[in-house]
Amino acid sequence: MAEESFQERSEQATPKRREEARKQGQVAHSTELNSVAIILAGLLAVHFVGEALFRDLSLFTAETLSQGYGITLSRDSLPVHLRRWAEVAFSVSWPILLIISVAALAVNVAQVGFVFSSEALTPKFSRIDPVAGLGRLFSKRALVESLKGLFKIAIVGYISYREVMKRMADLATMSESGVGRIFYLMGDLTFQVGIRVALFLAVLAVLDYLYQRWEFERSIRMSKQEIKEELRQTEGDPQVRARIRALQRETARKRMMAEVPQADVVITNPTHYAVALRYDAGKMAAPTVVAKGQNLIAQKIREIAEEAGVPLVENPPLAQALYKAVDVGREVPEDLYRAVAEVLAYVFRLKRQRV
């Protein structure tokens, strides 16, 4: 931690760092979105199934009240009554609870996917440390949450006040209305206030989610030294990797040089480029580059070719074109067929004349 304090964590987190944070339960997550989902789901559930729920409750209430003083509570009857009341409570509440649970789960999964972290459940004494607790209490995050809470209270109060004032004429007549009318007015008022509050909270929740993502990205930033250390751990020491790549290049170069004596011709620049070609009409669809090089490597290819008796043909434009366009082990492209065919025809004609 002391070392980190002297280093600016200015780099974006690597995939490995993100995976480690996820395993620790650190994800970009907004509780405001969950709250809005629960409120909206609850309101819509009550709105669409509320009539059936109200009917069931009314029947149960009428049934209970009709018994009046006939209900006796004893050791034997109490469990029966409790079970009956629990059944009614469950039958009334389970559709709403199910809809709310599904909505909350869907929003949570949409935010962070399925995350289970045992580390997040591990008890930490720092969480009950009073000094650390005071630090969290007066932190910037706590200040932001406090201001956000006050802002929500003010807006919710304002929305509620406006809705009540708009319906003041209807509310004033409740004392002269029946029970059904009173329930309807209060239910409609509650629903309208709830919907408007939920829509406001939804906007706030989206902004909060964006802020939480920004805060999360900032919290998992890495210093350049941390990225170097991670690279060293995952891929090894950079110097070792460079040495391995150099050895691989050297091995490939030796393998390429071993193919030069088997070539049919080496086309040269004459000094800067050298490209060795081989063509076997019975096995190859087109002439193939078996070796190529520039400067010192080109000189080495020419030397090996001369020692092996491979013909050298000076053709600077063709040598440069083959060097730039064709990798070792690849066939010559169609646009160079004609030029290469002329060179090979010349070489094969020389071989026949020698024979």
Rosetta blueprint (number, residue, H / E / L):
1 M L
2 A H
3 E H
4 E H
5 S H
6 F L
7 Q L
8 E L
9 R L
10 S L
11 E E
12 Q L
13 A L
14 T L
15 P H
16 K H
17 R H
18 R H
19 E H
20 E H
21 A H
22 R H
23 K H
24 Q L
25 G L
26 Q L
27 V L
28 A L
29 H L
30 S L
31 T H
32 E H
33 L H
34 N H
35 S H
36 V H
37 A H
38 I H
39 I H
40 L H
41 A H
42 G H
43 L H
44 L H
45 A H
46 V H
47 H H
48 F H
49 V H
50 G H
51 E H
52 A H
53 L H
54 F H
55 R H
56 D H
57 L H
58 S H
59 L H
60 F H
61 T H
62 A H
63 E H
64 T H
65 L H
66 S H
67 Q H
68 G H
69 Y H
70 G H
71 I L
72 T L
73 L L
74 S L
75 R L
76 D L
77 S H
78 L H
79 P H
80 V H
81 H H
82 L H
83 R H
84 R H
85 W H
86 A H
87 E H
88 V H
89 A H
90 F H
91 S H
92 V H
93 S H
94 W H
95 P H
96 I H
97 L H
98 L H
99 I H
100 I H
101 S H
102 V H
103 A H
104 A H
105 L H
106 A H
107 V H
108 N H
109 V H
110 A H
111 Q H
112 V H
113 G L
114 F L
115 V L
116 F L
117 S L
118 S H
119 E H
120 A H
121 L H
122 T L
123 P L
124 K L
125 F H
126 S H
127 R H
128 I L
129 D L
130 P H
131 V H
132 A H
133 G H
134 L H
135 G H
136 R H
137 L H
138 F L
139 S L
140 K H
141 R H
142 A H
143 L H
144 V H
145 E H
146 S H
147 L H
148 K H
149 G H
150 L H
151 F H
152 K H
153 I H
154 A H
155 I H
156 V H
157 G H
158 Y H
159 I H
160 S H
161 Y H
162 R H
163 E H
164 V H
165 M H
166 K H
167 R L
168 M H
169 A H
170 D H
171 L H
172 A H
173 T L
174 M H
175 S H
176 E H
177 S L
178 G L
179 V H
180 G H
181 R H
182 I H
183 F H
184 Y H
185 L H
186 M H
187 G H
188 D H
189 L H
190 T H
191 F H
192 Q H
193 V H
194 G H
195 I H
196 R H
197 V H
198 A H
199 L H
200 F H
201 L H
202 A H
203 V H
204 L H
205 A H
206 V H
207 L H
208 D H
209 Y H
210 L H
211 Y H
212 Q H
213 R H
214 W H
215 E H
216 F H
217 E H
218 R H
219 S H
220 I L
221 R L
222 M E
223 S L
224 K H
225 Q H
226 E H
227 I H
228 K H
229 E H
230 E H
231 L H
232 R H
233 Q H
234 T H
235 E H
236 G L
237 D L
238 P H
239 Q H
240 V H
241 R H
242 A H
243 R H
244 I H
245 R H
246 A H
247 L H
248 Q H
249 R H
250 E H
251 T H
252 A H
253 R H
254 K H
255 R H
256 M H
257 M H
258 A H
259 E H
260 V H
261 P H
262 Q H
263 A L
264 D L
265 V E
266 V E
267 I E
268 T E
269 N L
270 P L
271 T L
272 H L
273 Y E
274 A E
275 V E
276 A E
277 L E
278 R E
279 Y L
280 D L
281 A L
282 G L
283 K L
284 M L
285 A L
286 A L
287 P L
288 T E
289 V E
290 V E
291 A E
292 K E
293 G E
294 Q E
295 N L
296 L H
297 I H
298 A H
299 Q H
300 K H
301 I H
302 R H
303 E H
304 I H
305 A H
306 E H
307 E H
308 A H
309 G L
310 V L
311 P L
312 L E
313 V E
314 E E
315 N L
316 P H
317 P H
318 L H
319 A H
320 Q H
321 A H
322 L H
323 Y H
324 K H
325 A H
326 V L
327 D L
328 V L
329 G L
330 R L
331 E E
332 V L
333 P L
334 E H
335 D H
336 L H
337 Y H
338 R H
339 A H
340 V H
341 A H
342 E H
343 V H
344 L H
345 A H
346 Y H
347 V H
348 F H
349 R H
350 L H
351 K H
352 R H
353 Q H
354 R H
355 V L
